[in-house]
Amino acid sequence: MNNPMSRITINPDQCGGRPCVRGMRIRVVDVLDLLAQGLSTQEVLDELPDLEYEDVLAVLHFAARRLDHPVLAA
């Protein structure tokens, strides 16, 4: 998959509609939490063996896009 965002799926019937990785029940926030706890990318992949390296990159890309919103100045 060339587009990292295509690895992130949102299904209202899965995980309460929260963003997940490739339709699995691995939520974006789960991967982010592991990284925030200080795990390396390899440790995250070891902890969640269904993930691929590109999935972790897609999670980071997704999070960055969600946080990059315009700020209106008055």
TACORPE-V629737 format. One record per run of one state. SS is the DSSP state (H for helix, E for strand, L for the rest). FROM is the first residue (numbers start at 1). TO is the last residue. If there is no record, write none. Layout:
BEGIN
SS/FROM/TO, SS/FROM/TO
END
This chain:
BEGIN
L/1/3, H/4/7, E/8/9, L/10/14, H/15/17, L/18/19, E/20/21, L/22/26, E/27/27, H/28/36, L/37/40, H/41/47, L/48/52, H/53/67, L/68/74
END
